Amino acid sequence: MHQFKLTEMKTNLLYAPESYALAHAVSADLNTMKGTLAWQFAVIFGNFEELSKQPITVGNVAVMEHQSRFIYFLVTKENVYETTTYNTLHAALICMREHMVICDFYNTIPILTYHTNKKNKNLSG
């Protein structure tokens, strides 16, 4: 088991130090809705062509290198209009963790927001 340090920062995710990787959730179709965090990532980091070459499946993670940091795209649902479930988020986080351990670096992710889904528990518990 690897030791880790959790540091909570109140800042815009996009302004995190460049020594930190960034992570956020996306749908496997890589579509985004204007104004969402996924849309902001697409505008700022772009290059979805690179991502589309990777095997993008629900419960997995797509990784993009941007300047001196990794950008993690946690694939938590099939298309943009679906709801993320705890199980798909958990699976994607495990995949991201495996990559982080191999590369030995820090990561920053946003506080996760939740939507109630009648078929699944609310992610907040």
C-alpha positions as CSV (number, residue, x, y, z in Angstrom):
1,M,0.0,0.0,0.0
2,H,1.3,3.4,-0.9
3,Q,1.1,6.3,1.5
4,F,-0.5,9.5,0.3
5,K,-1.2,13.0,1.5
6,L,-4.5,14.6,1.0
7,T,-4.5,18.4,0.7
8,E,-7.7,20.3,0.3
9,M,-7.4,23.6,-1.6
10,K,-10.2,26.0,-2.3
11,T,-9.4,27.2,-5.8
12,N,-10.6,26.8,-9.4
13,L,-9.4,23.4,-10.6
14,L,-8.1,25.0,-13.8
15,Y,-5.7,27.2,-11.7
16,A,-4.1,24.3,-9.8
17,P,-0.3,24.4,-9.8
18,E,1.3,23.0,-12.9
19,S,3.0,20.3,-10.8
20,Y,-0.4,18.7,-10.3
21,A,-2.3,16.6,-12.8
22,L,-5.9,17.4,-13.4
23,A,-8.9,15.0,-13.5
24,H,-12.6,15.3,-14.3
25,A,-15.4,13.1,-15.5
26,V,-16.5,12.7,-19.1
27,S,-18.8,10.5,-21.2
28,A,-17.3,7.9,-23.5
29,D,-18.7,9.8,-26.5
30,L,-16.5,12.8,-25.4
31,N,-19.4,15.2,-26.1
32,T,-19.8,18.1,-23.7
33,M,-22.5,20.5,-22.7
34,K,-21.6,24.2,-22.9
35,G,-20.7,25.7,-19.6
36,T,-19.8,22.4,-17.8
37,L,-16.4,21.6,-16.5
38,A,-15.9,19.0,-19.3
39,W,-16.7,21.8,-21.8
40,Q,-14.1,24.1,-20.1
41,F,-11.5,21.3,-20.3
42,A,-12.3,20.8,-24.0
43,V,-11.9,24.5,-24.7
44,I,-8.6,24.9,-22.7
45,F,-6.9,21.6,-23.4
46,G,-8.6,20.5,-26.6
47,N,-7.0,17.7,-28.6
48,F,-9.8,15.2,-28.3
49,E,-8.3,13.6,-31.5
50,E,-5.5,12.2,-29.2
51,L,-8.1,11.0,-26.7
52,S,-10.3,9.4,-29.4
53,K,-7.3,7.1,-30.3
54,Q,-7.4,5.6,-26.9
55,P,-9.8,2.8,-25.9
56,I,-12.5,4.9,-24.2
57,T,-14.8,2.7,-22.2
58,V,-17.0,3.4,-19.2
59,G,-15.2,2.8,-16.0
60,N,-11.8,3.5,-17.5
61,V,-9.6,6.6,-17.8
62,A,-8.2,8.4,-20.8
63,V,-5.0,10.2,-20.3
64,M,-3.6,13.3,-22.2
65,E,-0.3,14.9,-21.6
66,H,-0.4,18.7,-21.7
67,Q,2.8,20.6,-21.3
68,S,4.3,19.3,-18.1
69,R,1.1,17.6,-16.6
70,F,-1.3,14.8,-17.2
71,I,-5.0,15.4,-17.8
72,Y,-7.2,12.5,-16.7
73,F,-10.6,12.0,-18.3
74,L,-12.5,9.7,-16.0
75,V,-15.0,7.9,-18.3
76,T,-18.1,7.5,-16.0
77,K,-20.9,7.2,-18.5
78,E,-21.6,6.2,-22.1
79,N,-23.1,9.5,-23.3
80,V,-23.3,13.1,-22.0
81,Y,-27.0,12.9,-21.0
82,E,-26.6,9.8,-18.7
83,T,-25.9,10.0,-15.0
84,T,-22.6,8.9,-13.4
85,T,-22.9,6.0,-11.0
86,Y,-20.8,5.2,-8.0
87,N,-19.6,2.0,-9.6
88,T,-18.4,3.6,-12.8
89,L,-16.8,6.5,-10.9
90,H,-15.0,4.1,-8.6
91,A,-13.7,2.0,-11.5
92,A,-12.4,5.1,-13.3
93,L,-10.7,6.3,-10.1
94,I,-9.0,3.0,-9.7
95,C,-7.6,3.2,-13.2
96,M,-6.4,6.7,-12.6
97,R,-4.7,5.6,-9.4
98,E,-2.9,2.8,-11.2
99,H,-1.5,5.3,-13.7
100,M,-0.5,7.8,-10.9
101,V,1.3,5.1,-8.9
102,I,3.4,4.2,-12.0
103,C,4.2,7.8,-12.8
104,D,4.6,8.9,-9.1
105,F,3.0,12.4,-9.0
106,Y,0.3,14.5,-7.5
107,N,-3.3,14.9,-8.8
108,T,-6.1,17.3,-8.2
109,I,-9.8,16.6,-8.8
110,P,-12.9,18.7,-8.3
111,I,-15.3,18.1,-5.5
112,L,-17.6,15.7,-7.1
113,T,-21.2,16.8,-7.6
114,Y,-24.1,14.4,-7.5
115,H,-27.3,13.7,-9.3
116,T,-30.0,11.4,-8.1
117,N,-30.6,8.4,-10.4
118,K,-33.7,6.3,-9.7
119,K,-31.8,3.1,-10.5
120,N,-28.7,3.9,-8.5
121,K,-28.1,5.5,-5.1
122,N,-27.3,9.1,-4.9
123,L,-23.5,9.3,-5.1
124,S,-23.4,11.4,-1.9
125,G,-24.8,8.5,0.1
